[in-house]
Amino acid sequence: MIRKLANGGYRLYSRKVNPRTGRRRNLGTFRTRAGAEKHERAVQFFKRHG
């Protein structure tokens, strides 16, 4: 999931909550939403093909 940050950037978070911390895992921070969406597709690919 992608969230907009206060500084105007975007951060990609895991969909599941990390049981150890109770928060979502940060999967990268990006200047543009398009960059975050591109990385999200890459993450989904490696989940299945890694």
Backbone as XML, in Angstrom:
<?xml version="1.0"?>
<chain id="A" units="angstrom">
  <residue number="1" name="MET">
    <atom name="N" x="0.838" y="-1.178" z="0.000"/>
    <atom name="CA" x="0.000" y="0.000" z="0.000"/>
    <atom name="C" x="0.880" y="1.238" z="0.000"/>
  </residue>
  <residue number="2" name="ILE">
    <atom name="N" x="0.438" y="2.264" z="-0.702"/>
    <atom name="CA" x="1.229" y="3.484" z="-0.868"/>
    <atom name="C" x="0.562" y="4.598" z="-0.076"/>
  </residue>
  <residue number="3" name="ARG">
    <atom name="N" x="1.365" y="5.313" z="0.697"/>
    <atom name="CA" x="0.855" y="6.450" z="1.464"/>
    <atom name="C" x="1.655" y="7.696" z="1.107"/>
  </residue>
  <residue number="4" name="LYS">
    <atom name="N" x="0.968" y="8.829" z="1.065"/>
    <atom name="CA" x="1.628" y="10.111" z="0.811"/>
    <atom name="C" x="2.215" y="10.630" z="2.124"/>
  </residue>
  <residue number="5" name="LEU">
    <atom name="N" x="3.440" y="11.119" z="2.062"/>
    <atom name="CA" x="4.117" y="11.628" z="3.256"/>
    <atom name="C" x="3.930" y="13.141" z="3.379"/>
  </residue>
  <residue number="6" name="ALA">
    <atom name="N" x="4.207" y="13.661" z="4.542"/>
    <atom name="CA" x="4.054" y="15.101" z="4.791"/>
    <atom name="C" x="4.985" y="15.929" z="3.903"/>
  </residue>
  <residue number="7" name="ASN">
    <atom name="N" x="6.143" y="15.374" z="3.538"/>
    <atom name="CA" x="7.098" y="16.121" z="2.719"/>
    <atom name="C" x="6.803" y="16.023" z="1.221"/>
  </residue>
  <residue number="8" name="GLY">
    <atom name="N" x="5.677" y="15.388" z="0.850"/>
    <atom name="CA" x="5.290" y="15.315" z="-0.557"/>
    <atom name="C" x="5.722" y="14.039" z="-1.259"/>
  </residue>
  <residue number="9" name="GLY">
    <atom name="N" x="6.527" y="13.214" z="-0.587"/>
    <atom name="CA" x="6.956" y="11.952" z="-1.176"/>
    <atom name="C" x="5.919" y="10.864" z="-0.938"/>
  </residue>
  <residue number="10" name="TYR">
    <atom name="N" x="6.268" y="9.660" z="-1.360"/>
    <atom name="CA" x="5.370" y="8.517" z="-1.192"/>
    <atom name="C" x="6.154" y="7.365" z="-0.595"/>
  </residue>
  <residue number="11" name="ARG">
    <atom name="N" x="5.493" y="6.579" z="0.238"/>
    <atom name="CA" x="6.161" y="5.419" z="0.845"/>
    <atom name="C" x="5.331" y="4.177" z="0.608"/>
  </residue>
  <residue number="12" name="LEU">
    <atom name="N" x="6.039" y="3.099" z="0.255"/>
    <atom name="CA" x="5.392" y="1.811" z="0.031"/>
    <atom name="C" x="5.485" y="0.993" z="1.316"/>
  </residue>
  <residue number="13" name="TYR">
    <atom name="N" x="4.338" y="0.548" z="1.814"/>
    <atom name="CA" x="4.269" y="-0.282" z="3.018"/>
    <atom name="C" x="3.778" y="-1.663" z="2.643"/>
  </residue>
  <residue number="14" name="SER">
    <atom name="N" x="4.189" y="-2.664" z="3.437"/>
    <atom name="CA" x="3.672" y="-4.013" z="3.234"/>
    <atom name="C" x="2.183" y="-4.022" z="3.555"/>
  </residue>
  <residue number="15" name="ARG">
    <atom name="N" x="1.459" y="-4.976" z="2.988"/>
    <atom name="CA" x="0.016" y="-5.053" z="3.223"/>
    <atom name="C" x="-0.287" y="-5.603" z="4.605"/>
  </residue>
  <residue number="16" name="LYS">
    <atom name="N" x="0.577" y="-6.496" z="5.082"/>
    <atom name="CA" x="0.357" y="-7.102" z="6.394"/>
    <atom name="C" x="1.106" y="-6.317" z="7.465"/>
  </residue>
  <residue number="17" name="VAL">
    <atom name="N" x="0.573" y="-6.364" z="8.683"/>
    <atom name="CA" x="1.217" y="-5.723" z="9.828"/>
    <atom name="C" x="2.301" y="-6.658" z="10.352"/>
  </residue>
  <residue number="18" name="ASN">
    <atom name="N" x="3.460" y="-6.112" z="10.681"/>
    <atom name="CA" x="4.556" y="-6.882" z="11.250"/>
    <atom name="C" x="4.194" y="-7.225" z="12.702"/>
  </residue>
  <residue number="19" name="PRO">
    <atom name="N" x="4.053" y="-8.516" z="13.026"/>
    <atom name="CA" x="3.613" y="-8.877" z="14.387"/>
    <atom name="C" x="4.584" y="-8.446" z="15.475"/>
  </residue>
  <residue number="20" name="ARG">
    <atom name="N" x="5.872" y="-8.315" z="15.130"/>
    <atom name="CA" x="6.865" y="-7.955" z="16.143"/>
    <atom name="C" x="6.738" y="-6.480" z="16.557"/>
  </residue>
  <residue number="21" name="THR">
    <atom name="N" x="6.447" y="-5.611" z="15.590"/>
    <atom name="CA" x="6.372" y="-4.180" z="15.884"/>
    <atom name="C" x="4.944" y="-3.653" z="15.929"/>
  </residue>
  <residue number="22" name="GLY">
    <atom name="N" x="4.004" y="-4.397" z="15.342"/>
    <atom name="CA" x="2.627" y="-3.934" z="15.294"/>
    <atom name="C" x="2.383" y="-2.898" z="14.208"/>
  </residue>
  <residue number="23" name="ARG">
    <atom name="N" x="3.383" y="-2.684" z="13.336"/>
    <atom name="CA" x="3.255" y="-1.697" z="12.258"/>
    <atom name="C" x="3.540" y="-2.361" z="10.923"/>
  </residue>
  <residue number="24" name="ARG">
    <atom name="N" x="3.244" y="-1.648" z="9.846"/>
    <atom name="CA" x="3.530" y="-2.171" z="8.514"/>
    <atom name="C" x="5.003" y="-1.974" z="8.185"/>
  </residue>
  <residue number="25" name="ARG">
    <atom name="N" x="5.581" y="-2.882" z="7.390"/>
    <atom name="CA" x="6.986" y="-2.800" z="7.027"/>
    <atom name="C" x="7.176" y="-1.778" z="5.909"/>
  </residue>
  <residue number="26" name="ASN">
    <atom name="N" x="8.188" y="-0.923" z="6.033"/>
    <atom name="CA" x="8.507" y="0.076" z="5.009"/>
    <atom name="C" x="9.256" y="-0.623" z="3.878"/>
  </residue>
  <residue number="27" name="LEU">
    <atom name="N" x="8.701" y="-0.568" z="2.665"/>
    <atom name="CA" x="9.326" y="-1.230" z="1.512"/>
    <atom name="C" x="9.965" y="-0.231" z="0.558"/>
  </residue>
  <residue number="28" name="GLY">
    <atom name="N" x="10.137" y="0.998" z="0.991"/>
    <atom name="CA" x="10.818" y="1.979" z="0.154"/>
    <atom name="C" x="10.099" y="3.311" z="0.131"/>
  </residue>
  <residue number="29" name="THR">
    <atom name="N" x="10.872" y="4.384" z="-0.045"/>
    <atom name="CA" x="10.352" y="5.740" z="-0.102"/>
    <atom name="C" x="10.712" y="6.330" z="-1.465"/>
  </residue>
  <residue number="30" name="PHE">
    <atom name="N" x="9.749" y="7.031" z="-2.082"/>
    <atom name="CA" x="9.916" y="7.504" z="-3.457"/>
    <atom name="C" x="9.445" y="8.943" z="-3.591"/>
  </residue>
  <residue number="31" name="ARG">
    <atom name="N" x="10.013" y="9.670" z="-4.556"/>
    <atom name="CA" x="9.604" y="11.060" z="-4.795"/>
    <atom name="C" x="8.255" y="11.130" z="-5.491"/>
  </residue>
  <residue number="32" name="THR">
    <atom name="N" x="7.991" y="10.154" z="-6.377"/>
    <atom name="CA" x="6.744" y="10.186" z="-7.143"/>
    <atom name="C" x="5.906" y="8.956" z="-6.845"/>
  </residue>
  <residue number="33" name="ARG">
    <atom name="N" x="4.604" y="9.111" z="-7.024"/>
    <atom name="CA" x="3.710" y="7.972" z="-6.839"/>
    <atom name="C" x="3.995" y="6.907" z="-7.894"/>
  </residue>
  <residue number="34" name="ALA">
    <atom name="N" x="4.327" y="7.336" z="-9.113"/>
    <atom name="CA" x="4.625" y="6.387" z="-10.193"/>
    <atom name="C" x="5.818" y="5.507" z="-9.814"/>
  </residue>
  <residue number="35" name="GLY">
    <atom name="N" x="6.834" y="6.096" z="-9.186"/>
    <atom name="CA" x="7.995" y="5.323" z="-8.750"/>
    <atom name="C" x="7.617" y="4.293" z="-7.712"/>
  </residue>
  <residue number="36" name="ALA">
    <atom name="N" x="6.736" y="4.686" z="-6.793"/>
    <atom name="CA" x="6.284" y="3.763" z="-5.756"/>
    <atom name="C" x="5.461" y="2.633" z="-6.368"/>
  </residue>
  <residue number="37" name="GLU">
    <atom name="N" x="4.603" y="2.964" z="-7.343"/>
    <atom name="CA" x="3.777" y="1.938" z="-7.990"/>
    <atom name="C" x="4.634" y="0.955" z="-8.776"/>
  </residue>
  <residue number="38" name="LYS">
    <atom name="N" x="5.679" y="1.476" z="-9.410"/>
    <atom name="CA" x="6.592" y="0.615" z="-10.171"/>
    <atom name="C" x="7.283" y="-0.380" z="-9.231"/>
  </residue>
  <residue number="39" name="HIS">
    <atom name="N" x="7.747" y="0.116" z="-8.093"/>
    <atom name="CA" x="8.423" y="-0.757" z="-7.136"/>
    <atom name="C" x="7.440" y="-1.762" z="-6.536"/>
  </residue>
  <residue number="40" name="GLU">
    <atom name="N" x="6.194" y="-1.340" z="-6.330"/>
    <atom name="CA" x="5.186" y="-2.249" z="-5.789"/>
    <atom name="C" x="4.989" y="-3.438" z="-6.725"/>
  </residue>
  <residue number="41" name="ARG">
    <atom name="N" x="4.977" y="-3.189" z="-8.041"/>
    <atom name="CA" x="4.856" y="-4.287" z="-9.004"/>
    <atom name="C" x="6.071" y="-5.201" z="-8.927"/>
  </residue>
  <residue number="42" name="ALA">
    <atom name="N" x="7.260" y="-4.618" z="-8.772"/>
    <atom name="CA" x="8.482" y="-5.422" z="-8.655"/>
    <atom name="C" x="8.431" y="-6.300" z="-7.407"/>
  </residue>
  <residue number="43" name="VAL">
    <atom name="N" x="7.946" y="-5.754" z="-6.304"/>
    <atom name="CA" x="7.831" y="-6.509" z="-5.051"/>
    <atom name="C" x="6.888" y="-7.693" z="-5.247"/>
  </residue>
  <residue number="44" name="GLN">
    <atom name="N" x="5.727" y="-7.447" z="-5.899"/>
    <atom name="CA" x="4.766" y="-8.527" z="-6.133"/>
    <atom name="C" x="5.368" y="-9.610" z="-7.008"/>
  </residue>
  <residue number="45" name="PHE">
    <atom name="N" x="6.154" y="-9.206" z="-8.005"/>
    <atom name="CA" x="6.815" y="-10.175" z="-8.885"/>
    <atom name="C" x="7.766" y="-11.077" z="-8.094"/>
  </residue>
  <residue number="46" name="PHE">
    <atom name="N" x="8.614" y="-10.455" z="-7.259"/>
    <atom name="CA" x="9.597" y="-11.237" z="-6.513"/>
    <atom name="C" x="8.962" y="-12.088" z="-5.416"/>
  </residue>
  <residue number="47" name="LYS">
    <atom name="N" x="7.783" y="-11.719" z="-4.954"/>
    <atom name="CA" x="7.080" y="-12.564" z="-4.001"/>
    <atom name="C" x="6.792" y="-13.921" z="-4.619"/>
  </residue>
  <residue number="48" name="ARG">
    <atom name="N" x="6.519" y="-13.931" z="-5.922"/>
    <atom name="CA" x="6.157" y="-15.177" z="-6.607"/>
    <atom name="C" x="7.308" y="-15.830" z="-7.345"/>
  </residue>
  <residue number="49" name="HIS">
    <atom name="N" x="8.315" y="-15.058" z="-7.741"/>
    <atom name="CA" x="9.405" y="-15.576" z="-8.551"/>
    <atom name="C" x="10.762" y="-15.490" z="-7.864"/>
  </residue>
  <residue number="50" name="GLY">
    <atom name="N" x="10.804" y="-15.049" z="-6.612"/>
    <atom name="CA" x="12.074" y="-14.862" z="-5.923"/>
    <atom name="C" x="12.651" y="-16.167" z="-5.518"/>
  </residue>
</chain>
